[in-house]
Amino acid sequence: MQRIPGLGFIAIILLLFSFSTYSDNAFTQRKDVQLFIQSMVKEHHFNARELTAIMNQVVIRPDIIESMEKPYEKKNWDVYRDIFLTPARLKGGLDYWAANRQALEKAQKKYGVPPEIIVAILGVETLYGERQGEHRVLDALATLAFNYPKRAPYFTRELKEYLLLCREHGVPATQFKGSYAGAIGQPQFMPSSYRNFAVDFNNKGKRDIVSDNADSIGSIANYFHHHGWKTNDGVAQNAKIVGTRYKRIQVNPKKPNYYYSQLVAHGVKPITAAHNHPSRAALIELVTANGNEYWIAYHNFFVITRYNSSPQYALVVYLLSQQLKQQWTAMNTKKHRAYA
């Protein structure tokens, strides 16, 4: 026989429901949230009531702020490197390359970005689309826009871009899931990058970087092309230091800030011969358990940092790309010989 809940139980349920409703509405009662809603109504013609209803669904996530304070990129280089340069990630990249060869070749032809760089980006970002993030993008961006003051302007802009993206795609703002920073899809584009650089690479009528490999490949290539990728230019070279004059060189800048000849004159020597290297370069210094490691970085290295500003990120993408290229070339050479 089913028992009828007592009045005390019902009162608790009503109290919890009331508290939940108050908590949701309390967020949109904040002055900064109200100003945000007003700006979206004024600048982008959102309906105030509908947008308020959307923002009432926001769940503020303190754990997201904790993740922002402890990114992988703060780890020592040797620890960070070993997270991404693994046999499993290399094999996954070769399998992905083989399965998407046509789209990768099309992207290289159209944008000048080599397949190994595109595949490496996907490998580092989401393990080739397998790990796109489980955070609701609405919650992540709202948390960082309104509860993370030191980067609030950036994430407020991204929240605006996200709401515009959802309106353009005709989907609820609660639909997308992504990283703790609000990045979306296989290539982990922030909403502004999704809107500006994602492409419909197979002409299906929509830009889908969540489930469409071709769109993800074309979008990454378009992003790199837009940010100045130079076809056939080098990316980086491992270096050794001779003497102490290198201490006068600025390390880990945002662009190639010296002539290559200046670095050499200050005792920064490439470990392998440098042929046809770009004239401009920079010195990258990374910390490991066994001392500092040095790299000469060229323009294309800093194009990668437009994706993620960490020099460790750019270097691990480059190193993975070189592993992929070497293994891909060896595999296809072997196949060619077998058929000869």
C-alpha positions in Angstrom: 0.0 0.0 0.0 1.4 3.4 -1.0 1.7 5.9 1.9 0.6 9.5 1.5 3.4 11.9 2.4 2.8 13.8 5.6 2.5 17.5 5.8 6.0 17.9 7.2 7.4 16.2 4.1 5.4 18.3 1.8 6.5 21.4 3.6 10.1 20.5 3.1 9.6 19.9 -0.6 7.9 23.3 -1.0 10.7 24.9 1.0 13.3 23.4 -1.3 11.4 24.4 -4.4 11.0 27.9 -3.1 14.7 28.2 -2.3 15.7 26.9 -5.7 13.4 29.4 -7.4 14.8 32.2 -5.3 18.4 31.1 -6.0 17.8 31.1 -9.8 16.0 34.5 -9.7 18.6 35.9 -7.4 21.3 35.6 -10.1 19.3 37.8 -12.5 18.6 40.3 -9.7 22.3 41.1 -9.6 23.1 44.6 -10.9 25.9 43.4 -13.2 23.7 40.6 -14.7 20.8 43.1 -15.2 23.2 45.5 -17.0 24.4 42.6 -19.2 20.9 41.7 -20.1 20.1 45.3 -20.9 23.1 45.6 -23.2 22.1 42.4 -25.1 18.6 43.8 -25.6 19.9 47.2 -26.7 22.9 46.1 -28.9 21.6 42.7 -30.3 17.9 43.0 -30.0 17.3 40.1 -27.6 13.9 39.8 -25.9 14.5 40.9 -22.3 12.0 38.4 -20.8 13.4 35.5 -22.8 17.0 36.3 -22.0 16.2 36.7 -18.4 14.6 33.2 -18.5 17.8 31.9 -20.0 20.0 33.5 -17.4 17.8 32.2 -14.7 19.1 28.7 -15.7 22.7 29.6 -15.0 24.4 27.5 -12.3 27.4 29.3 -10.9 30.3 26.8 -10.7 33.1 27.5 -8.1 35.0 24.5 -9.4 35.4 26.2 -12.8 37.2 29.1 -11.1 39.4 26.5 -9.3 40.3 25.0 -12.7 41.1 28.4 -14.2 43.6 28.9 -11.4 45.3 25.5 -12.0 45.7 25.0 -15.7 47.9 22.3 -17.2 50.1 25.0 -18.7 51.4 25.9 -15.2 53.1 22.5 -14.8 56.8 22.0 -15.6 57.5 21.4 -19.2 58.6 17.8 -18.8 55.4 17.0 -16.9 53.2 18.8 -19.4 55.0 17.3 -22.4 54.6 13.7 -21.1 50.8 14.2 -20.7 50.4 14.7 -24.4 53.3 12.9 -26.2 52.2 9.4 -25.6 52.1 6.3 -27.9 48.3 6.2 -27.6 47.9 9.8 -28.7 50.2 9.2 -31.6 48.3 6.1 -32.7 45.0 7.9 -32.4 46.3 10.7 -34.6 47.5 8.4 -37.3 44.1 6.7 -37.3 42.3 10.0 -37.4 44.6 11.1 -40.3 43.9 8.0 -42.3 40.1 8.3 -41.7 40.0 12.0 -42.7 42.7 12.1 -45.3 40.6 13.7 -48.0 39.4 16.6 -45.8 43.0 17.2 -44.5 44.4 17.4 -48.0 41.6 19.7 -49.0 42.4 22.0 -46.1 46.1 22.0 -46.9 45.3 22.9 -50.5 42.9 25.7 -49.6 44.6 27.2 -46.5 48.2 26.1 -46.7 48.1 24.4 -43.2 49.7 20.9 -43.2 47.7 17.9 -42.0 50.0 17.1 -39.1 49.4 20.5 -37.5 45.6 20.2 -37.7 45.7 16.6 -36.4 48.0 17.6 -33.6 45.7 20.4 -32.5 42.8 18.0 -32.4 44.9 15.5 -30.5 46.0 18.0 -27.8 42.6 19.7 -27.5 40.1 16.8 -27.4 41.9 13.5 -28.2 40.5 13.7 -31.7 37.1 14.7 -30.6 36.6 12.2 -27.9 36.9 14.6 -24.9 35.1 17.8 -25.7 34.2 18.7 -22.1 31.2 18.1 -19.9 30.6 21.6 -18.6 27.5 23.5 -19.8 29.0 26.3 -21.7 26.4 28.7 -20.4 27.4 28.0 -16.8 31.1 28.2 -17.5 31.0 31.5 -19.3 28.5 33.1 -16.9 30.6 31.9 -13.9 33.7 33.4 -15.4 32.0 36.6 -16.6 30.4 37.4 -13.3 32.4 35.7 -10.6 36.0 35.8 -11.9 36.9 39.6 -11.9 40.4 39.4 -13.2 39.2 38.1 -16.6 35.6 39.3 -16.5 35.8 41.5 -19.6 37.0 38.7 -21.8 34.5 36.2 -20.6 31.7 38.7 -20.7 32.4 39.2 -24.4 32.5 35.5 -24.9 29.2 35.1 -23.2 27.7 37.6 -25.6 29.2 35.7 -28.5 27.8 32.5 -27.2 24.3 33.8 -26.9 24.6 35.1 -30.4 25.9 31.8 -31.6 23.0 29.9 -30.1 20.5 32.3 -31.6 22.2 31.9 -35.1 22.1 28.1 -34.8 18.6 28.0 -33.4 19.5 26.0 -30.3 18.9 26.5 -26.6 21.7 28.2 -24.7 21.8 25.2 -22.4 22.6 22.8 -25.2 26.4 23.1 -25.8 28.8 21.4 -23.5 32.5 22.2 -23.5 35.6 23.0 -21.4 35.7 24.7 -18.1 36.7 27.9 -20.0 33.7 27.6 -22.3 35.5 26.2 -25.4 33.3 24.2 -27.8 33.7 21.2 -30.1 36.5 19.0 -31.4 38.8 22.0 -31.9 37.7 23.7 -28.7 36.8 27.1 -30.2 35.7 29.8 -28.0 32.3 31.2 -29.1 33.9 34.2 -30.9 36.2 31.9 -32.8 33.3 29.6 -33.6 31.3 32.5 -35.1 34.3 34.1 -36.9 36.4 31.1 -38.1 34.2 28.0 -38.2 33.4 26.9 -41.8 31.0 24.6 -43.5 33.7 22.5 -45.1 31.5 19.9 -46.7 28.7 22.2 -47.8 26.0 20.6 -45.6 24.4 23.9 -44.8 25.7 24.4 -41.3 29.0 24.8 -39.4 29.3 21.9 -37.0 32.5 21.6 -35.1 31.0 19.3 -32.5 30.3 16.2 -34.5 31.5 16.9 -38.1 35.2 16.1 -38.7 35.4 17.9 -42.0 34.0 21.1 -40.5 36.5 20.8 -37.6 39.4 20.3 -39.9 38.5 23.1 -42.2 37.8 25.5 -39.3 41.2 24.9 -37.7 42.9 25.5 -41.0 40.9 28.7 -41.6 41.8 29.9 -38.1 45.5 29.3 -38.7 45.4 30.9 -42.2 43.6 34.0 -40.8 46.3 34.4 -38.1 49.1 34.3 -40.6 50.4 30.7 -41.0 53.2 30.7 -43.5 53.3 27.6 -45.6 56.6 25.7 -45.6 58.1 28.0 -42.9 59.7 26.4 -39.8 58.1 26.4 -36.3 60.8 25.8 -33.7 64.2 24.3 -33.1 65.8 22.8 -30.0 68.7 25.0 -29.0 71.8 24.9 -26.7 73.2 27.9 -24.9 76.9 28.9 -25.2 78.3 31.4 -22.7 76.2 33.9 -20.7 75.3 36.6 -23.3 71.9 34.9 -23.8 70.9 36.4 -20.4 70.5 39.7 -22.3 67.8 38.1 -24.5 64.1 38.4 -23.6 62.6 34.9 -23.2 59.1 33.7 -24.0 57.8 36.8 -25.8 54.6 37.1 -27.7 56.2 37.3 -31.1 59.6 36.7 -32.8 61.3 39.7 -31.4 64.9 39.2 -32.7 66.7 38.5 -35.9 68.0 34.9 -36.0 71.5 36.2 -36.3 71.1 38.2 -33.1 70.2 35.0 -31.1 73.2 33.2 -32.6 75.5 36.1 -31.7 74.2 35.9 -28.1 75.1 32.2 -27.8 71.8 30.6 -28.7 72.7 27.8 -31.1 70.3 25.4 -32.9 71.2 21.8 -32.0 70.4 20.6 -35.5 71.4 22.5 -38.7 69.0 25.3 -39.6 68.4 25.6 -43.3 66.2 28.2 -44.8 65.0 29.4 -41.4 62.9 32.5 -41.1 64.9 35.7 -40.4 62.9 36.6 -37.3 63.0 34.3 -34.2 62.6 34.3 -30.4 64.1 32.4 -27.5 61.8 30.0 -25.5 62.9 29.0 -22.1 61.1 26.1 -20.4 61.5 24.7 -16.9 62.1 20.9 -16.3 63.2 18.9 -13.3 66.6 18.6 -14.9 67.1 22.3 -15.6 65.9 24.7 -18.3 65.3 23.7 -21.9 65.7 26.2 -24.8 64.0 26.5 -28.2 64.3 28.9 -31.1 60.8 29.8 -32.1 59.7 31.3 -35.5 56.6 33.1 -36.7 54.5 29.9 -37.1 55.2 29.0 -33.5 53.4 32.2 -32.5 50.5 31.5 -34.8 50.0 28.4 -32.7 50.0 30.5 -29.6 47.0 32.4 -31.0 45.2 29.2 -30.2 46.6 29.0 -26.7 49.1 31.6 -25.4 51.2 29.1 -23.5 54.6 28.4 -25.2 54.4 24.9 -23.7 51.1 24.4 -25.6 52.6 25.6 -28.9 55.6 23.4 -28.5 53.8 20.2 -27.6 51.5 20.7 -30.6 54.6 21.1 -32.8 56.3 18.1 -31.3 53.2 15.9 -31.7 52.9 17.1 -35.3 56.4 16.1 -36.0 55.9 12.6 -34.6 52.7 12.3 -36.7 54.4 13.4 -39.8 57.4 11.1 -39.4 55.2 8.0 -38.7 52.7 8.9 -41.5 55.6 9.3 -44.0 57.1 6.0 -42.9 53.8 4.2 -43.1 53.1 5.4 -46.6 56.6 4.8 -47.9 56.3 1.2 -46.7 52.9 0.9 -48.5 54.4 2.4 -51.6 57.3 -0.1 -51.6 54.9 -3.0 -51.0 52.9 -2.1 -54.2 56.0 -1.3 -56.3 
